[in-house]
Amino acid sequence: MSYAVGPGDLVICVNVAPNHVTGEPVPLVAGETYRVLAVMEFACPCGRSDALLDVGVDFAWCQTRFRLYPKPRAQTTTRKISAPKRKEKVR
């Protein structure tokens, strides 16, 4: 997933299991979206991912906790633009 995620992308948290290494509860919220601040190409100690994501909560989290949030598709809309009416001078 590290190749698809970059700084500024939105990710959704899908795994709020306790910390892989320490077993402590994580401050992340399942179903919450986070903005990626940085992607660190460093193997997670759990061995399941090749990068850690910094989302601004504590330090960095295993990328397996997140899924890339789909980017909204651009929608084109047509607008009716009204031109000002010209007034003729009458003498």
Accessible surface in RSA format (square Angstrom, percent):
REM  Atomic radii and reference values for relative SASA: ProtOr
REM  Chains: A
REM  Algorithm: Lee & Richards
REM  Probe-radius: 1.40
REM  Slices: 20
REM RES _ NUM      All-atoms   Total-Side   Main-Chain    Non-polar    All polar
REM                ABS   REL    ABS   REL    ABS   REL    ABS   REL    ABS   REL
RES MET A   1    54.95  28.5  27.37  18.1  27.58  65.7  26.07  22.2  28.88  38.3
RES SER A   2    13.26  11.2   7.50  10.0   5.76  13.3   0.00   0.0  13.26  18.6
RES TYR A   3   200.64  93.7 160.34  91.2  40.30 104.9 125.00  93.9  75.64  93.2
RES ALA A   4    45.08  41.5  24.04  37.1  21.05  47.9  31.24  44.0  13.84  36.7
RES VAL A   5     9.05   6.0   0.17   0.2   8.88  21.4   1.42   1.2   7.63  20.7
RES GLY A   6    19.62  24.2   0.00   N/A  19.62  24.2  19.57  53.7   0.05   0.1
RES PRO A   7   100.14  73.0  76.82  70.0  23.32  84.8  77.15  63.7  22.99 142.9
RES GLY A   8    35.68  44.0   0.00   N/A  35.68  44.0  25.53  70.1  10.15  22.7
RES ASP A   9    24.06  16.9  20.46  20.4   3.60   8.5   4.00   9.4  20.06  20.0
RES LEU A  10    63.82  35.5  58.72  42.0   5.10  12.8  58.72  41.2   5.10  13.7
RES VAL A  11     0.00   0.0   0.00   0.0   0.00   0.0   0.00   0.0   0.00   0.0
RES ILE A  12    47.38  27.0  47.38  35.3   0.00   0.0  47.38  34.1   0.00   0.0
RES CYS A  13     1.45   1.1   0.00   0.0   1.45   3.4   0.00   0.0   1.45   1.6
RES VAL A  14    76.38  50.3  43.13  39.0  33.26  80.1  48.11  41.8  28.28  76.7
RES ASN A  15    41.19  28.4  37.21  36.0   3.97   9.6  12.91  31.1  28.28  27.3
RES VAL A  16    64.76  42.6  49.04  44.4  15.72  37.9  49.05  42.6  15.71  42.6
RES ALA A  17    44.24  40.7  35.22  54.3   9.02  20.5  42.66  60.1   1.58   4.2
RES PRO A  18    76.69  55.9  71.92  65.6   4.77  17.3  72.14  59.6   4.55  28.3
RES ASN A  19    46.97  32.4  42.70  41.3   4.27  10.3   2.12   5.1  44.85  43.4
RES HIS A  20    53.63  29.3  15.26  10.6  38.36  98.1  18.43  19.0  35.20  41.0
RES VAL A  21   102.70  67.6  70.55  63.9  32.15  77.5  74.92  65.1  27.78  75.3
RES THR A  22    85.61  60.9  51.31  52.0  34.31  81.8  58.10  78.0  27.52  41.6
RES GLY A  23    48.16  59.4   0.00   N/A  48.16  59.4  27.42  75.2  20.74  46.4
RES GLU A  24   108.46  62.3 105.92  80.1   2.54   6.0  31.34  60.6  77.12  63.0
RES PRO A  25   118.79  86.6 100.76  91.8  18.03  65.5 102.85  84.9  15.94  99.1
RES VAL A  26    19.99  13.2   1.27   1.1  18.72  45.1   2.72   2.4  17.27  46.8
RES PRO A  27    69.96  51.0  41.17  37.5  28.79 104.7  54.22  44.8  15.74  97.8
RES LEU A  28    10.22   5.7   0.00   0.0  10.22  25.7   0.00   0.0  10.22  27.5
RES VAL A  29    84.19  55.4  81.21  73.5   2.99   7.2  84.19  73.2   0.00   0.0
RES ALA A  30    62.71  57.7  41.22  63.6  21.49  48.9  41.45  58.4  21.26  56.3
RES GLY A  31    50.94  62.8   0.00   N/A  50.94  62.8  28.30  77.7  22.64  50.7
RES GLU A  32    82.97  47.6  78.95  59.7   4.02   9.6  11.88  23.0  71.08  58.0
RES THR A  33    57.91  41.2  43.30  43.9  14.62  34.8  14.06  18.9  43.85  66.3
RES TYR A  34    28.38  13.3  23.60  13.4   4.78  12.4  24.86  18.7   3.52   4.3
RES ARG A  35   130.02  54.6 122.01  62.2   8.00  19.1  46.48  63.5  83.54  50.6
RES VAL A  36     1.26   0.8   0.00   0.0   1.26   3.0   0.00   0.0   1.26   3.4
RES LEU A  37   103.48  57.6  82.79  59.2  20.69  52.0  85.60  60.1  17.89  48.1
RES ALA A  38    35.70  32.8  35.14  54.2   0.56   1.3  35.70  50.3   0.00   0.0
RES VAL A  39    32.78  21.6   9.20   8.3  23.58  56.8   9.20   8.0  23.58  64.0
RES MET A  40    54.95  28.5  50.55  33.5   4.40  10.5  34.38  29.2  20.57  27.2
RES GLU A  41   128.46  73.7  92.72  70.1  35.73  85.1  62.95 121.8  65.51  53.5
RES PHE A  42   125.62  62.8 122.59  75.9   3.03   7.9 125.62  76.2   0.00   0.0
RES ALA A  43    66.37  61.0  55.24  85.3  11.13  25.3  55.24  77.8  11.13  29.5
RES CYS A  44     9.31   7.0   5.11   5.7   4.21   9.9   0.00   0.0   9.31  10.0
RES PRO A  45    95.78  69.8  53.79  49.0  41.99 152.6  66.75  55.1  29.03 180.4
RES CYS A  46    41.97  31.8   6.51   7.3  35.47  83.4  17.06  43.2  24.92  26.9
RES GLY A  47    65.67  81.0   0.00   N/A  65.67  81.0  32.22  88.4  33.45  74.9
RES ARG A  48   146.00  61.3 115.74  59.0  30.26  72.0  61.71  84.3  84.29  51.1
RES SER A  49    12.51  10.6   0.00   0.0  12.51  28.8   7.47  15.9   5.04   7.1
RES ASP A  50    81.11  56.8  74.67  74.3   6.44  15.2  38.99  91.8  42.12  42.0
RES ALA A  51     0.00   0.0   0.00   0.0   0.00   0.0   0.00   0.0   0.00   0.0
RES LEU A  52    20.50  11.4  20.50  14.7   0.00   0.0  20.50  14.4   0.00   0.0
RES LEU A  53     0.07   0.0   0.07   0.1   0.00   0.0   0.07   0.1   0.00   0.0
RES ASP A  54    34.09  23.9  34.09  33.9   0.00   0.0   0.09   0.2  33.99  33.9
RES VAL A  55    11.19   7.4   0.00   0.0  11.19  27.0   0.00   0.0  11.19  30.4
RES GLY A  56    50.03  61.7   0.00   N/A  50.03  61.7  18.15  49.8  31.88  71.4
RES VAL A  57    37.94  25.0  34.92  31.6   3.02   7.3  37.94  33.0   0.00   0.0
RES ASP A  58   113.96  79.8  70.44  70.1  43.52 102.9  28.20  66.4  85.75  85.5
RES PHE A  59   146.41  73.3 141.96  87.9   4.45  11.6 144.71  87.7   1.70   4.9
RES ALA A  60    18.78  17.3   0.00   0.0  18.78  42.7   0.00   0.0  18.78  49.7
RES TRP A  61    17.99   7.2  16.67   8.1   1.32   3.1  17.99   9.6   0.00   0.0
RES CYS A  62     5.36   4.1   1.79   2.0   3.57   8.4   1.79   4.5   3.57   3.8
RES GLN A  63    11.63   6.5  11.26   8.2   0.37   0.9   1.83   3.9   9.80   7.4
RES THR A  64    35.03  24.9  30.20  30.6   4.83  11.5  30.99  41.6   4.05   6.1
RES ARG A  65     3.15   1.3   3.15   1.6   0.00   0.0   0.00   0.0   3.15   1.9
RES PHE A  66     0.00   0.0   0.00   0.0   0.00   0.0   0.00   0.0   0.00   0.0
RES ARG A  67   121.98  51.2 121.98  62.2   0.00   0.0  48.00  65.6  73.98  44.8
RES LEU A  68    64.43  35.9  45.83  32.8  18.60  46.8  45.83  32.2  18.60  50.1
RES TYR A  69    87.94  41.1  84.68  48.2   3.27   8.5  37.88  28.5  50.06  61.7
RES PRO A  70   103.27  75.3  87.87  80.1  15.40  56.0  98.21  81.1   5.06  31.4
RES LYS A  71   150.44  73.4 129.63  79.5  20.81  49.6  83.37  75.0  67.07  71.4
RES PRO A  72   129.90  94.7 100.81  91.9  29.08 105.7 112.01  92.5  17.89 111.2
RES ARG A  73   215.31  90.4 194.18  99.0  21.12  50.3  72.81  99.5 142.50  86.4
RES ALA A  74   105.28  96.8  66.48 102.6  38.80  88.3  77.21 108.7  28.07  74.4
RES GLN A  75   158.40  88.6 126.27  92.3  32.13  76.5  37.17  79.1 121.22  91.9
RES THR A  76   139.03  98.9 109.02 110.5  30.02  71.5  81.52 109.5  57.51  86.9
RES THR A  77   107.53  76.5  78.80  79.9  28.73  68.5  65.08  87.4  42.45  64.2
RES THR A  78   140.94 100.2 111.18 112.7  29.77  70.9  84.02 112.9  56.92  86.1
RES ARG A  79   205.65  86.3 175.05  89.2  30.60  72.9  58.45  79.9 147.21  89.2
RES LYS A  80   200.12  97.6 161.46  99.1  38.66  92.0 110.36  99.3  89.76  95.6
RES ILE A  81   154.00  87.6 125.13  93.2  28.87  69.6 128.13  92.3  25.87  70.2
RES SER A  82    98.25  83.0  74.16  99.0  24.09  55.5  44.81  95.4  53.44  74.9
RES ALA A  83    82.02  75.4  60.18  92.9  21.84  49.7  62.88  88.5  19.15  50.7
RES PRO A  84   126.52  92.2 102.81  93.7  23.71  86.2 114.77  94.8  11.75  73.0
RES LYS A  85   190.57  93.0 164.70 101.1  25.87  61.6 112.85 101.6  77.71  82.8
RES ARG A  86   231.98  97.4 200.31 102.1  31.67  75.4  76.58 104.7 155.40  94.2
RES LYS A  87   194.60  94.9 162.68  99.8  31.92  76.0 109.43  98.5  85.17  90.7
RES GLU A  88   157.92  90.7 132.88 100.5  25.04  59.6  51.61  99.8 106.31  86.8
RES LYS A  89   204.73  99.9 170.94 104.9  33.79  80.4 119.54 107.6  85.18  90.7
RES VAL A  90   139.98  92.1 105.56  95.6  34.42  82.9 107.62  93.5  32.36  87.8
RES ARG A  91   273.57 114.9 201.86 102.9  71.71 170.7 105.36 144.0 168.21 101.9
END  Absolute sums over single chains surface
CHAIN  1 A     7371.5       5642.1       1729.4       4244.9       3126.5
END  Absolute sums over all chains
TOTAL          7371.5       5642.1       1729.4       4244.9       3126.5
